[in-house]
Amino acid sequence: MLGAPLPFSVRAADETLLLACGQVIHDEEQLGELFARGALVEAAELAAIQQRTAPRSTPGVTADTPAAKLPALWEHCTDKVRSALAAVPEELRRALGDAGTQLLALIDRAPNVALAQVVREQSAGDAHYGISHSINAATACVAAARHLQWSAEDQRRAFDAALTMNVSMLDMQARLATQVSPLTTGQRNAIQEHPTRSAELLAQAGVDDELWLDAVRQHHEQGDGSGYPSGRFDVCELASLLRFADVYTALMSARSNRPAMTAQQAGRELYQLAGDSPLGQAVIKSFGIFPPGSCVRLASGEMGVVAGNGEKAYHPRVAAMTTTDGAPRLTPVMRNSAHSEHAVVALLPMQAMPMRISQQAVAGIIAAA
């Protein structure tokens, strides 16, 4: 329980809230103080947790799984990851293995739908940012590792390391996504220490893969010694990949003090950071110029959703969701952006579309392309 987000709220005997669901008990001293104040957990919350975490059959994912079901399965896997990252140390390793395997099965079934889940990340407050960011970074890492043609073992290690690199500060990440005030001294210290603390938690949970643990320890280090927590110059390759995926996916998620960037904007920012690093380039290239799920404007004036790559990276297949004057269409029309009248002229934020497009609809569009 120490160092992991609580799956329930803790109250005093007079029902005063001591810790909200998702907050963290950092050490034995804090735990002792809670017991001294008569800490209680509501029976209804415990029952709900038991129901969520009780063994149950997991929906199978095969090549024949309908595209319309993929967003619901992705949500199911997100819940599994959240439970795994909040597990007690003796359960953490097994739970992470199960949740990660299920998520990777979804990515294998529909890699473009997986990329769209990252690109179309919901705004701050719609989900637990720490969990969604961990999944997004892991998705980006495995996509980049595949682009680099890493072995299956190295791809899985990259995925697992990205999924767990922030395990010691997930609750803080969620708070910081909506925080508008400056960081406190305590928050700065926790951020500075989280790579080391995350690796310690994983080791306590039974992770003995030193390449995985080193990547977590070093994922904020930089080759010029300006990173943290140690200011290293010798940064391992996997740690650098984690850092680039971390930055890229974070930029595409909205915060309270800034909107989400488009993939194009995030790619430019990452290029400024990574330069000609093949690892940074792999992250950018694995998503492409116009990633699946992106909203775009065509030369015709239509607005649409990118369904997948065309013959060239800058000529994606686009499902036009509006008419040329911006009116919503009842049925999307597929456009080949290699034709000049349907060329992509701009990437758009999701908010620019005149209608809300569900994840189920996006998955269907991508699968039909």
C-alpha beads as a LAMMPS data file, in Angstrom:
LAMMPS data file: protein, C-alpha beads

369 atoms
368 bonds

1 atom types
1 bond types

-500.0 500.0 xlo xhi
-500.0 500.0 ylo yhi
-500.0 500.0 zlo zhi

Masses

1 110.0

Atoms # bond

1 1 1 0.000 0.000 0.000
2 1 1 2.869 2.416 0.789
3 1 1 3.778 4.596 -2.185
4 1 1 0.796 3.498 -4.302
5 1 1 -2.499 5.325 -4.936
6 1 1 -5.187 4.235 -2.462
7 1 1 -8.132 2.407 -4.066
8 1 1 -10.477 3.801 -1.387
9 1 1 -10.996 6.873 0.824
10 1 1 -9.860 6.873 4.462
11 1 1 -11.975 8.587 7.115
12 1 1 -11.779 9.229 10.860
13 1 1 -14.397 7.823 13.245
14 1 1 -16.381 11.082 12.941
15 1 1 -16.373 10.626 9.112
16 1 1 -13.820 13.406 8.564
17 1 1 -11.984 12.696 5.311
18 1 1 -8.318 11.926 6.040
19 1 1 -7.191 10.734 2.607
20 1 1 -9.182 10.722 -0.636
21 1 1 -9.230 7.790 -3.029
22 1 1 -6.124 7.955 -5.217
23 1 1 -3.912 9.702 -2.668
24 1 1 -0.731 8.071 -1.399
25 1 1 0.501 6.939 2.027
26 1 1 4.182 7.711 1.719
27 1 1 5.758 6.075 4.786
28 1 1 5.204 4.063 7.969
29 1 1 5.006 7.239 10.072
30 1 1 2.060 8.564 8.067
31 1 1 0.391 5.150 8.228
32 1 1 0.806 5.094 12.011
33 1 1 -0.752 8.555 12.303
34 1 1 -3.780 7.373 10.340
35 1 1 -4.279 4.387 12.637
36 1 1 -3.883 6.640 15.664
37 1 1 -6.763 8.751 14.374
38 1 1 -8.993 5.684 14.042
39 1 1 -8.787 5.392 10.269
40 1 1 -11.808 3.690 8.723
41 1 1 -12.846 2.613 5.233
42 1 1 -16.480 2.472 4.204
43 1 1 -17.781 -1.069 3.660
44 1 1 -19.465 -0.051 0.403
45 1 1 -16.136 1.096 -1.055
46 1 1 -14.419 -2.156 -0.074
47 1 1 -17.237 -4.179 -1.614
48 1 1 -16.937 -2.227 -4.856
49 1 1 -13.171 -2.786 -4.923
50 1 1 -13.588 -6.510 -4.326
51 1 1 -16.087 -6.687 -7.162
52 1 1 -13.722 -4.847 -9.517
53 1 1 -10.659 -6.891 -8.613
54 1 1 -12.282 -10.307 -8.225
55 1 1 -11.022 -12.848 -10.751
56 1 1 -13.154 -12.745 -13.864
57 1 1 -12.922 -13.819 -17.438
58 1 1 -11.146 -11.299 -19.619
59 1 1 -12.571 -10.571 -23.048
60 1 1 -10.416 -12.343 -25.596
61 1 1 -8.738 -10.320 -28.324
62 1 1 -8.237 -12.003 -31.678
63 1 1 -7.776 -10.920 -35.265
64 1 1 -11.547 -11.286 -35.630
65 1 1 -12.475 -9.028 -32.709
66 1 1 -14.832 -6.380 -34.189
67 1 1 -13.359 -2.876 -34.348
68 1 1 -16.402 -1.447 -32.595
69 1 1 -15.501 -3.441 -29.474
70 1 1 -11.907 -2.227 -29.293
71 1 1 -12.512 1.061 -27.378
72 1 1 -14.474 -0.819 -24.681
73 1 1 -11.699 -3.415 -24.452
74 1 1 -9.157 -0.598 -24.225
75 1 1 -11.132 0.873 -21.323
76 1 1 -11.192 -2.562 -19.693
77 1 1 -7.407 -2.814 -20.040
78 1 1 -7.014 0.693 -18.632
79 1 1 -8.890 -0.420 -15.519
80 1 1 -6.642 -3.485 -15.283
81 1 1 -3.514 -1.316 -15.507
82 1 1 -4.855 1.053 -12.868
83 1 1 -5.538 -1.841 -10.480
84 1 1 -2.118 -3.326 -11.212
85 1 1 -0.215 -0.116 -10.530
86 1 1 -2.095 0.278 -7.229
87 1 1 -1.454 -3.319 -6.143
88 1 1 0.470 -4.205 -2.996
89 1 1 4.140 -5.067 -3.691
90 1 1 3.651 -8.835 -3.496
91 1 1 0.928 -8.645 -6.177
92 1 1 2.357 -5.847 -8.333
93 1 1 4.641 -7.904 -10.597
94 1 1 2.010 -10.504 -11.501
95 1 1 -0.743 -7.917 -11.948
96 1 1 1.445 -5.796 -14.220
97 1 1 2.327 -8.816 -16.320
98 1 1 -1.317 -9.757 -16.822
99 1 1 -2.488 -6.209 -17.561
100 1 1 0.423 -5.513 -19.908
101 1 1 -0.125 -8.711 -21.866
102 1 1 -3.791 -7.846 -22.416
103 1 1 -2.974 -4.318 -23.514
104 1 1 -0.306 -5.529 -25.924
105 1 1 -2.826 -7.948 -27.421
106 1 1 -5.051 -4.976 -28.216
107 1 1 -2.155 -3.055 -29.752
108 1 1 -1.298 -6.101 -31.897
109 1 1 -4.917 -6.468 -33.032
110 1 1 -5.237 -2.846 -34.153
111 1 1 -2.034 -0.779 -33.936
112 1 1 -3.631 2.228 -35.644
113 1 1 -6.496 2.238 -33.151
114 1 1 -3.909 2.148 -30.356
115 1 1 -2.130 5.201 -31.807
116 1 1 -5.484 6.963 -32.114
117 1 1 -6.112 6.374 -28.406
118 1 1 -2.946 8.385 -27.690
119 1 1 -3.586 11.119 -30.252
120 1 1 -7.179 11.597 -29.133
121 1 1 -6.331 11.745 -25.424
122 1 1 -9.138 13.203 -23.328
123 1 1 -8.738 16.526 -21.548
124 1 1 -7.433 16.801 -17.994
125 1 1 -10.021 15.750 -15.474
126 1 1 -11.743 13.191 -17.724
127 1 1 -9.492 10.374 -16.509
128 1 1 -6.671 9.697 -14.066
129 1 1 -3.815 11.438 -15.855
130 1 1 -1.106 9.328 -14.217
131 1 1 -2.663 6.119 -15.528
132 1 1 -3.562 7.371 -18.998
133 1 1 -0.106 8.903 -19.463
134 1 1 1.591 5.665 -18.421
135 1 1 -0.441 3.758 -21.024
136 1 1 0.182 6.381 -23.713
137 1 1 3.926 6.400 -23.098
138 1 1 4.025 2.596 -23.128
139 1 1 2.090 2.532 -26.414
140 1 1 4.501 5.044 -27.939
141 1 1 7.516 3.107 -26.679
142 1 1 6.438 -0.223 -28.124
143 1 1 5.520 1.456 -31.427
144 1 1 8.968 3.066 -31.601
145 1 1 10.699 -0.175 -30.583
146 1 1 8.919 -1.966 -33.419
147 1 1 9.905 0.790 -35.841
148 1 1 13.512 0.246 -34.711
149 1 1 13.045 -3.529 -35.236
150 1 1 14.014 -4.385 -31.686
151 1 1 13.585 -7.994 -30.609
152 1 1 10.284 -9.116 -29.087
153 1 1 11.969 -9.299 -25.674
154 1 1 13.280 -5.737 -25.959
155 1 1 9.904 -4.465 -27.173
156 1 1 8.184 -5.941 -24.115
157 1 1 10.852 -4.509 -21.816
158 1 1 10.355 -1.042 -23.349
159 1 1 6.604 -1.358 -22.864
160 1 1 6.902 -2.495 -19.248
161 1 1 9.481 0.146 -18.344
162 1 1 7.365 2.961 -19.795
163 1 1 4.246 1.663 -18.058
164 1 1 5.995 1.723 -14.670
165 1 1 8.485 4.596 -14.851
166 1 1 6.221 6.881 -12.780
167 1 1 4.688 4.270 -10.470
168 1 1 5.815 6.169 -7.369
169 1 1 4.065 9.436 -8.311
170 1 1 0.889 8.553 -10.208
171 1 1 -1.332 10.380 -7.748
172 1 1 0.844 13.486 -7.917
173 1 1 0.759 13.398 -11.710
174 1 1 -3.029 13.438 -11.609
175 1 1 -3.020 16.470 -9.297
176 1 1 -0.393 18.339 -11.296
177 1 1 -2.428 17.916 -14.506
178 1 1 -5.071 20.229 -13.027
179 1 1 -2.895 22.346 -10.716
180 1 1 -2.504 26.003 -11.699
181 1 1 -0.375 27.140 -8.743
182 1 1 3.440 26.828 -8.734
183 1 1 5.026 23.589 -7.545
184 1 1 5.557 23.310 -3.812
185 1 1 8.930 22.357 -2.367
186 1 1 7.543 18.942 -1.489
187 1 1 6.312 18.410 -5.042
188 1 1 9.664 19.419 -6.503
189 1 1 11.434 16.967 -4.209
190 1 1 9.021 14.161 -5.094
191 1 1 9.499 14.817 -8.817
192 1 1 13.277 14.833 -8.380
193 1 1 13.200 11.547 -6.480
194 1 1 10.555 9.628 -8.437
195 1 1 12.867 7.797 -10.880
196 1 1 14.822 6.297 -7.976
197 1 1 11.722 5.671 -5.898
198 1 1 9.896 3.990 -8.795
199 1 1 12.822 1.624 -9.398
200 1 1 12.906 0.798 -5.678
201 1 1 9.198 -0.041 -5.653
202 1 1 9.591 -2.281 -8.681
203 1 1 12.571 -4.088 -7.127
204 1 1 10.563 -4.613 -3.936
205 1 1 7.791 -6.091 -6.082
206 1 1 10.150 -8.672 -7.547
207 1 1 11.279 -7.035 -10.789
208 1 1 14.845 -8.273 -11.241
209 1 1 15.457 -7.172 -14.837
210 1 1 18.280 -4.660 -14.397
211 1 1 17.785 -3.209 -17.890
212 1 1 14.168 -2.404 -16.967
213 1 1 15.160 -0.974 -13.582
214 1 1 18.044 1.071 -15.029
215 1 1 15.733 2.570 -17.653
216 1 1 13.279 3.640 -14.943
217 1 1 16.089 5.106 -12.808
218 1 1 17.532 7.042 -15.752
219 1 1 14.458 8.134 -17.725
220 1 1 14.985 11.804 -16.818
221 1 1 18.757 11.767 -17.272
222 1 1 20.335 13.481 -20.270
223 1 1 23.593 12.797 -22.047
224 1 1 24.988 16.236 -21.206
225 1 1 24.591 15.696 -17.464
226 1 1 21.739 18.184 -17.090
227 1 1 19.127 15.572 -16.181
228 1 1 18.054 14.160 -12.830
229 1 1 18.240 12.619 -10.283
230 1 1 21.980 11.921 -10.726
231 1 1 23.140 14.189 -13.556
232 1 1 24.535 11.200 -15.453
233 1 1 26.366 11.398 -18.748
234 1 1 26.115 7.661 -19.503
235 1 1 22.405 7.188 -20.139
236 1 1 21.201 3.805 -21.370
237 1 1 19.409 3.573 -24.708
238 1 1 16.110 2.392 -23.248
239 1 1 16.021 5.271 -20.750
240 1 1 16.398 7.760 -23.600
241 1 1 13.539 6.123 -25.496
242 1 1 11.373 6.367 -22.374
243 1 1 12.195 10.051 -21.978
244 1 1 11.295 10.864 -25.581
245 1 1 8.027 8.909 -25.413
246 1 1 7.257 10.565 -22.074
247 1 1 7.707 14.066 -23.515
248 1 1 5.922 13.388 -26.811
249 1 1 2.796 11.868 -25.298
250 1 1 2.645 14.437 -22.488
251 1 1 2.586 17.254 -25.039
252 1 1 -0.447 15.686 -26.727
253 1 1 -2.388 15.671 -23.433
254 1 1 -4.194 18.768 -22.208
255 1 1 -3.240 20.368 -18.904
256 1 1 -5.055 22.982 -16.881
257 1 1 -2.597 25.624 -18.101
258 1 1 -2.383 24.637 -21.783
259 1 1 -4.342 22.794 -24.470
260 1 1 -3.174 19.535 -25.978
261 1 1 -0.758 19.881 -28.878
262 1 1 -1.373 18.232 -32.218
263 1 1 0.975 15.407 -33.177
264 1 1 2.704 17.779 -35.589
265 1 1 3.355 20.356 -32.874
266 1 1 4.503 17.676 -30.423
267 1 1 6.788 16.222 -33.081
268 1 1 8.435 19.598 -33.632
269 1 1 8.980 20.025 -29.895
270 1 1 10.447 16.540 -29.587
271 1 1 12.739 17.126 -32.568
272 1 1 14.083 20.249 -30.853
273 1 1 14.805 18.116 -27.785
274 1 1 16.082 14.949 -29.454
275 1 1 17.736 16.363 -32.559
276 1 1 18.943 13.602 -34.858
277 1 1 18.692 10.877 -32.216
278 1 1 17.353 7.732 -33.918
279 1 1 15.328 7.046 -30.766
280 1 1 13.515 10.379 -30.889
281 1 1 13.041 10.004 -34.633
282 1 1 11.548 6.538 -34.078
283 1 1 8.919 7.938 -31.721
284 1 1 7.937 10.613 -34.245
285 1 1 7.988 8.299 -37.257
286 1 1 5.980 5.556 -35.543
287 1 1 3.069 8.005 -35.276
288 1 1 3.645 9.585 -38.671
289 1 1 2.967 13.065 -39.991
290 1 1 -0.790 12.565 -39.720
291 1 1 -1.392 9.877 -37.074
292 1 1 -4.575 7.780 -37.164
293 1 1 -7.385 9.494 -35.306
294 1 1 -6.088 13.002 -36.006
295 1 1 -8.520 15.676 -37.108
296 1 1 -7.606 17.487 -40.340
297 1 1 -8.889 20.069 -42.782
298 1 1 -8.806 19.273 -46.506
299 1 1 -8.267 21.653 -49.409
300 1 1 -11.939 21.159 -50.256
301 1 1 -12.924 22.755 -46.935
302 1 1 -14.079 19.423 -45.504
303 1 1 -12.943 18.380 -42.046
304 1 1 -12.246 14.757 -41.290
305 1 1 -10.489 12.052 -39.313
306 1 1 -7.297 10.353 -40.490
307 1 1 -8.043 6.678 -41.041
308 1 1 -4.526 5.524 -41.962
309 1 1 -1.528 6.055 -44.188
310 1 1 -1.803 6.336 -47.942
311 1 1 0.934 5.502 -50.412
312 1 1 2.992 8.348 -48.956
313 1 1 3.172 9.561 -45.361
314 1 1 1.814 13.011 -46.239
315 1 1 -1.105 11.560 -48.231
316 1 1 -3.210 9.845 -45.549
317 1 1 -6.633 8.338 -46.063
318 1 1 -9.206 10.630 -44.499
319 1 1 -12.847 10.094 -43.551
320 1 1 -14.561 13.407 -44.334
321 1 1 -16.937 14.117 -41.458
322 1 1 -18.279 17.443 -42.774
323 1 1 -19.339 18.942 -46.068
324 1 1 -17.256 21.617 -47.778
325 1 1 -19.130 24.328 -45.846
326 1 1 -18.488 22.650 -42.484
327 1 1 -21.882 21.016 -41.940
328 1 1 -21.722 17.564 -40.282
329 1 1 -22.250 14.586 -42.562
330 1 1 -24.596 11.789 -41.543
331 1 1 -22.210 9.258 -43.141
332 1 1 -18.427 9.790 -43.487
333 1 1 -16.978 9.815 -47.003
334 1 1 -13.477 8.444 -47.593
335 1 1 -11.055 10.816 -49.313
336 1 1 -7.680 10.167 -50.898
337 1 1 -5.543 13.130 -49.878
338 1 1 -3.126 12.409 -52.737
339 1 1 -5.665 14.208 -54.926
340 1 1 -5.071 17.946 -54.824
341 1 1 -8.693 18.842 -54.088
342 1 1 -8.560 16.644 -50.992
343 1 1 -5.024 17.421 -49.860
344 1 1 -4.535 17.874 -46.118
345 1 1 -3.958 21.564 -45.429
346 1 1 -4.020 21.575 -41.611
347 1 1 -4.028 19.405 -38.521
348 1 1 -6.841 20.472 -36.193
349 1 1 -7.497 20.099 -32.486
350 1 1 -10.414 17.799 -31.738
351 1 1 -12.374 20.779 -30.429
352 1 1 -12.414 22.276 -33.947
353 1 1 -14.778 19.597 -35.222
354 1 1 -18.445 20.674 -35.266
355 1 1 -19.495 17.353 -33.707
356 1 1 -18.243 14.953 -31.074
357 1 1 -16.741 11.818 -32.615
358 1 1 -16.732 8.825 -30.272
359 1 1 -13.795 6.474 -29.893
360 1 1 -16.047 3.701 -31.211
361 1 1 -16.676 5.699 -34.385
362 1 1 -12.958 6.400 -34.822
363 1 1 -12.130 2.711 -34.386
364 1 1 -14.715 1.822 -37.014
365 1 1 -13.336 4.399 -39.437
366 1 1 -9.788 3.123 -39.012
367 1 1 -10.811 -0.526 -39.360
368 1 1 -12.775 0.179 -42.537
369 1 1 -9.978 2.118 -44.227

Bonds

1 1 1 2
2 1 2 3
3 1 3 4
4 1 4 5
5 1 5 6
6 1 6 7
7 1 7 8
8 1 8 9
9 1 9 10
10 1 10 11
11 1 11 12
12 1 12 13
13 1 13 14
14 1 14 15
15 1 15 16
16 1 16 17
17 1 17 18
18 1 18 19
19 1 19 20
20 1 20 21
21 1 21 22
22 1 22 23
23 1 23 24
24 1 24 25
25 1 25 26
26 1 26 27
27 1 27 28
28 1 28 29
29 1 29 30
30 1 30 31
31 1 31 32
32 1 32 33
33 1 33 34
34 1 34 35
35 1 35 36
36 1 36 37
37 1 37 38
38 1 38 39
39 1 39 40
40 1 40 41
41 1 41 42
42 1 42 43
43 1 43 44
44 1 44 45
45 1 45 46
46 1 46 47
47 1 47 48
48 1 48 49
49 1 49 50
50 1 50 51
51 1 51 52
52 1 52 53
53 1 53 54
54 1 54 55
55 1 55 56
56 1 56 57
57 1 57 58
58 1 58 59
59 1 59 60
60 1 60 61
61 1 61 62
62 1 62 63
63 1 63 64
64 1 64 65
65 1 65 66
66 1 66 67
67 1 67 68
68 1 68 69
69 1 69 70
70 1 70 71
71 1 71 72
72 1 72 73
73 1 73 74
74 1 74 75
75 1 75 76
76 1 76 77
77 1 77 78
78 1 78 79
79 1 79 80
80 1 80 81
81 1 81 82
82 1 82 83
83 1 83 84
84 1 84 85
85 1 85 86
86 1 86 87
87 1 87 88
88 1 88 89
89 1 89 90
90 1 90 91
91 1 91 92
92 1 92 93
93 1 93 94
94 1 94 95
95 1 95 96
96 1 96 97
97 1 97 98
98 1 98 99
99 1 99 100
100 1 100 101
101 1 101 102
102 1 102 103
103 1 103 104
104 1 104 105
105 1 105 106
106 1 106 107
107 1 107 108
108 1 108 109
109 1 109 110
110 1 110 111
111 1 111 112
112 1 112 113
113 1 113 114
114 1 114 115
115 1 115 116
116 1 116 117
117 1 117 118
118 1 118 119
119 1 119 120
120 1 120 121
121 1 121 122
122 1 122 123
123 1 123 124
124 1 124 125
125 1 125 126
126 1 126 127
127 1 127 128
128 1 128 129
129 1 129 130
130 1 130 131
131 1 131 132
132 1 132 133
133 1 133 134
134 1 134 135
135 1 135 136
136 1 136 137
137 1 137 138
138 1 138 139
139 1 139 140
140 1 140 141
141 1 141 142
142 1 142 143
143 1 143 144
144 1 144 145
145 1 145 146
146 1 146 147
147 1 147 148
148 1 148 149
149 1 149 150
150 1 150 151
151 1 151 152
152 1 152 153
153 1 153 154
154 1 154 155
155 1 155 156
156 1 156 157
157 1 157 158
158 1 158 159
159 1 159 160
160 1 160 161
161 1 161 162
162 1 162 163
163 1 163 164
164 1 164 165
165 1 165 166
166 1 166 167
167 1 167 168
168 1 168 169
169 1 169 170
170 1 170 171
171 1 171 172
172 1 172 173
173 1 173 174
174 1 174 175
175 1 175 176
176 1 176 177
177 1 177 178
178 1 178 179
179 1 179 180
180 1 180 181
181 1 181 182
182 1 182 183
183 1 183 184
184 1 184 185
185 1 185 186
186 1 186 187
187 1 187 188
188 1 188 189
189 1 189 190
190 1 190 191
191 1 191 192
192 1 192 193
193 1 193 194
194 1 194 195
195 1 195 196
196 1 196 197
197 1 197 198
198 1 198 199
199 1 199 200
200 1 200 201
201 1 201 202
202 1 202 203
203 1 203 204
204 1 204 205
205 1 205 206
206 1 206 207
207 1 207 208
208 1 208 209
209 1 209 210
210 1 210 211
211 1 211 212
212 1 212 213
213 1 213 214
214 1 214 215
215 1 215 216
216 1 216 217
217 1 217 218
218 1 218 219
219 1 219 220
220 1 220 221
221 1 221 222
222 1 222 223
223 1 223 224
224 1 224 225
225 1 225 226
226 1 226 227
227 1 227 228
228 1 228 229
229 1 229 230
230 1 230 231
231 1 231 232
232 1 232 233
233 1 233 234
234 1 234 235
235 1 235 236
236 1 236 237
237 1 237 238
238 1 238 239
239 1 239 240
240 1 240 241
241 1 241 242
242 1 242 243
243 1 243 244
244 1 244 245
245 1 245 246
246 1 246 247
247 1 247 248
248 1 248 249
249 1 249 250
250 1 250 251
251 1 251 252
252 1 252 253
253 1 253 254
254 1 254 255
255 1 255 256
256 1 256 257
257 1 257 258
258 1 258 259
259 1 259 260
260 1 260 261
261 1 261 262
262 1 262 263
263 1 263 264
264 1 264 265
265 1 265 266
266 1 266 267
267 1 267 268
268 1 268 269
269 1 269 270
270 1 270 271
271 1 271 272
272 1 272 273
273 1 273 274
274 1 274 275
275 1 275 276
276 1 276 277
277 1 277 278
278 1 278 279
279 1 279 280
280 1 280 281
281 1 281 282
282 1 282 283
283 1 283 284
284 1 284 285
285 1 285 286
286 1 286 287
287 1 287 288
288 1 288 289
289 1 289 290
290 1 290 291
291 1 291 292
292 1 292 293
293 1 293 294
294 1 294 295
295 1 295 296
296 1 296 297
297 1 297 298
298 1 298 299
299 1 299 300
300 1 300 301
301 1 301 302
302 1 302 303
303 1 303 304
304 1 304 305
305 1 305 306
306 1 306 307
307 1 307 308
308 1 308 309
309 1 309 310
310 1 310 311
311 1 311 312
312 1 312 313
313 1 313 314
314 1 314 315
315 1 315 316
316 1 316 317
317 1 317 318
318 1 318 319
319 1 319 320
320 1 320 321
321 1 321 322
322 1 322 323
323 1 323 324
324 1 324 325
325 1 325 326
326 1 326 327
327 1 327 328
328 1 328 329
329 1 329 330
330 1 330 331
331 1 331 332
332 1 332 333
333 1 333 334
334 1 334 335
335 1 335 336
336 1 336 337
337 1 337 338
338 1 338 339
339 1 339 340
340 1 340 341
341 1 341 342
342 1 342 343
343 1 343 344
344 1 344 345
345 1 345 346
346 1 346 347
347 1 347 348
348 1 348 349
349 1 349 350
350 1 350 351
351 1 351 352
352 1 352 353
353 1 353 354
354 1 354 355
355 1 355 356
356 1 356 357
357 1 357 358
358 1 358 359
359 1 359 360
360 1 360 361
361 1 361 362
362 1 362 363
363 1 363 364
364 1 364 365
365 1 365 366
366 1 366 367
367 1 367 368
368 1 368 369
